[in-house]
Amino acid sequence: MLGRPGAAAHVLESLGSLNALARFTPTALTERFGLTLDEATRVAAALELGRRRLVDAVHITAISSSHDVAIWAHPRIGLLAHEELHLLALSGQGGLRGARLIARGGLHALAVRPSDILRAGLELAASGFVLVHNHPSGNPDPSPEDIALTRRVQESADLLGMPLVDHVIVVASGRFSSFVANQWSSQSGSQ
C-alpha cells in the first residue's frame, strides 16, 4: 500500500490497532509519522473502504434493543474522532424507516436543539425514534449535557406523539450506554 517498505507496519505498530489508526487524518499521519501526503491518503482510503465494508455487512431492519442500535452505530460512528448524533426513525412495529445525521461536533461536544431532532423525525414519518451518538473519549457514560438533552427531547417528543424510544452512546471499543437500560442520572453506568 505504501511506497516505503515497512512504513505501514511501523505506523500500525506505533499505534497498536487499526481503531487507533482510523482516528488519524492524512495530515495528522504526515505530521506524526513522517508519511508523505500520498502515503497517508492511501492509508486513509484503505481504512475508509474497510469501514464501508463493515457498514455494508450490518443489515439492521428493526430495532428491538439498545444492542441493535449499538450494532447499527458502531461501524458508522464508533471510531470517529468527533461526535455525531444520528436519529433512527422507527415504524410502529419497530422497523427501521430511515436514519439521519442530526449534528456533527468536535472531540467533546456537539450543539443541537430538540427542534432539530424532532424535525428530522417528522420528515422521516417516524412513529418513534432512537437517538445515537458517539463519544470519541472512549467513555460511553452520558455527560450532564447528554442527560439534559435527552430529557428535553423526550418531553417534546411525547407532546408530538412521536416518542423517543432510547438514546444510545457508542464508543470505539464497542461498549455502549443506553438511556432505557440505565435511566440515566448523574450516577449512570455503562454496559
C-alpha positions in Angstrom: 0.0 0.0 0.0 2.8 2.4 0.9 5.8 3.3 -1.2 8.3 2.6 1.5 8.7 -0.9 2.8 7.6 -1.3 6.4 6.0 2.2 6.6 2.5 0.9 7.2 3.8 -1.7 9.7 5.7 1.0 11.6 2.6 3.2 11.9 0.3 0.3 12.9 2.9 -0.9 15.4 3.3 2.5 16.9 -0.5 3.0 17.4 -1.3 -0.6 18.4 -4.5 -1.1 16.5 -6.5 -0.3 13.4 -9.0 1.5 15.5 -6.4 4.0 16.7 -5.1 4.4 13.1 -8.6 5.1 11.9 -8.8 8.2 14.1 -6.0 10.0 12.2 -6.5 12.3 9.2 -4.0 12.1 6.4 -2.5 15.4 7.5 -2.0 14.1 11.1 -0.4 10.9 9.7 2.1 13.0 7.8 2.9 15.2 10.8 3.2 12.4 13.4 4.8 9.6 11.4 6.5 11.4 8.5 4.5 9.8 5.8 4.1 11.6 2.5 0.7 13.0 1.9 0.2 10.4 -0.9 1.1 7.6 1.5 -1.2 9.0 4.3 -4.1 9.4 1.8 -3.7 5.8 0.7 -3.8 4.6 4.3 -7.0 6.7 4.9 -8.6 5.4 1.7 -7.9 1.8 2.7 -9.4 2.4 6.2 -12.5 4.0 4.7 -13.0 1.1 2.4 -12.8 -1.2 5.4 -15.3 0.9 7.3 -17.7 0.9 4.4 -17.4 -2.9 4.2 -18.4 -3.1 7.9 -21.3 -0.8 7.4 -22.5 -2.9 4.4 -22.2 -6.1 6.5 -24.6 -4.7 9.1 -28.2 -5.3 7.9 -30.4 -4.0 10.7 -34.0 -3.7 9.6 -35.6 -3.5 13.0 -34.6 -2.0 16.4 -35.7 -4.0 19.4 -33.0 -3.2 21.9 -30.1 -0.9 22.6 -27.8 -3.6 21.4 -29.4 -3.4 18.0 -28.7 0.3 18.0 -25.1 -0.2 19.0 -24.6 -2.8 16.2 -26.0 -0.3 13.7 -23.9 2.6 15.0 -20.5 1.2 15.8 -19.2 0.8 12.2 -20.7 4.2 11.2 -19.7 6.4 14.1 -17.9 4.4 16.8 -14.4 5.1 15.6 -14.9 8.8 14.7 -12.6 11.4 16.3 -15.5 13.8 16.5 -19.0 13.5 17.9 -22.0 12.8 15.6 -25.7 12.5 16.6 -28.0 10.4 14.4 -31.7 9.8 14.6 -33.1 6.3 13.7 -36.7 6.6 12.6 -38.9 3.7 13.6 -42.2 2.4 12.2 -45.0 1.4 14.5 -43.6 -2.1 14.6 -40.0 -1.1 15.4 -38.8 -1.4 11.8 -36.1 1.0 10.8 -37.7 3.5 8.4 -34.5 5.6 8.0 -31.6 7.3 9.6 -30.5 10.9 9.6 -27.4 12.7 10.7 -28.6 15.4 13.0 -25.4 17.1 14.2 -21.6 16.9 13.9 -19.4 18.3 16.6 -15.9 18.3 18.0 -14.0 16.0 20.2 -16.0 16.7 23.3 -19.4 18.0 22.3 -21.9 19.0 19.6 -24.6 21.6 19.5 -28.1 20.6 18.8 -31.6 21.7 19.7 -34.6 19.5 20.3 -36.4 21.1 17.3 -33.5 19.9 15.0 -34.1 16.3 16.2 -37.9 16.4 16.1 -37.9 18.0 12.6 -35.9 15.0 11.3 -38.3 12.6 12.9 -41.3 14.2 11.3 -39.6 14.4 7.9 -38.9 10.6 8.1 -42.5 10.0 9.3 -41.3 8.2 12.4 -43.8 6.6 14.8 -41.0 6.7 17.3 -37.2 7.3 17.2 -33.9 6.4 18.7 -31.0 8.8 19.1 -27.5 7.5 18.9 -24.2 9.3 19.2 -20.6 8.5 19.9 -18.1 9.6 22.5 -14.6 9.9 21.0 -13.2 9.9 24.5 -13.9 6.1 24.8 -16.2 6.6 27.8 -19.8 5.7 27.0 -21.2 7.3 30.1 -23.6 10.2 29.4 -22.4 13.7 30.2 -24.8 16.0 32.1 -25.5 17.7 28.7 -26.4 14.3 27.2 -28.8 13.7 30.0 -30.4 17.2 29.8 -30.8 17.0 26.1 -32.4 13.5 26.3 -34.9 14.7 28.9 -35.8 17.8 26.8 -36.2 15.8 23.6 -38.2 13.1 25.5 -40.7 15.7 26.8 -41.1 17.5 23.4 -41.4 14.2 21.5 -44.1 13.0 23.9 -46.1 16.2 23.1 -45.9 15.3 19.4 -46.9 11.7 19.9 -43.6 10.6 18.4 -41.8 9.0 21.4 -38.1 8.9 22.0 -37.6 5.1 22.4 -33.9 5.3 23.5 -30.7 7.3 23.4 -27.6 5.2 23.0 -23.9 6.3 23.2 -21.3 4.2 21.5 -17.5 4.2 21.7 -14.7 2.7 19.7 -14.2 -0.3 22.0 -17.8 -1.5 21.2 -19.1 -0.6 24.7 -22.3 1.5 24.9 -24.7 3.1 27.3 -28.4 3.2 27.0 -31.0 5.7 28.4 -33.6 2.9 28.6 -31.3 0.4 30.2 -29.8 2.8 32.7 -32.4 5.5 33.1 -29.5 8.0 33.1 -29.0 10.1 36.1 -25.9 11.8 37.3 -24.7 8.4 38.6 -25.2 6.4 35.4 -23.2 3.3 34.4 -22.4 1.7 31.1 -23.0 -1.7 29.6 
